[in-house]
Amino acid sequence: MSDATLVYDDDCGFCTWWADFIGQRSDLDIVGFSELDGDLLERLPDDYETCSHLVTDEDVYSCGESIETALTHTDLGEPARPLVSFLRQFEDYERLRERAYRRVAENRSKWGKVMSKTPPARRDGSD
C-alpha cells in the first residue's frame, strides 16, 4: 500500500485512462471521486471536483501539481524528480504547469477521443 493517493474524476474516460496509466506504473493508491470516503474527503478542498489531487500524509497537491507529482512516482517519471524539484522554485514554471493542466482539462472530451478508458461507474452499469 502506498503512502499517497491520486484522486481523480472517475466519470471521465480521459481521466480514467490517466489514472490507470499512473496506477500501473506506480505504487500510488488510485481513488475516483465516486469512491471517496470521509477521511480522504475531509483532506480535499471544498471544490475538489474541479481537478485531480494527490494526497500524501503531509500534503495535498491539486490540479497540475497533482499530476506532475503522480507522474514522478511512476517508473517512467522518477528520474525527473530532481528536475521537477528545481523547476518548482520558479513561479513562471508553476503558472505554466497550471495553465497547461487547465487547457487539457477544459478539452478532455477532445483528448478522450485519443486516450480514453471506460470509467468504473460505466463498467459496473451504475451510469
Protein Blocks (a to p, Z undefined) as FASTA:
>chain_A
ZZbdcdddfkbfklmmmmmmmmmmccbdcddfklpcfklmmmpcfklmmpccdddfkbcc
ehjlmmmmmmmmpmklmmmmmmmmmmmmpmklmmmmmmmmmmmmmmmmmmmmmnccddfk
lmnopZZ
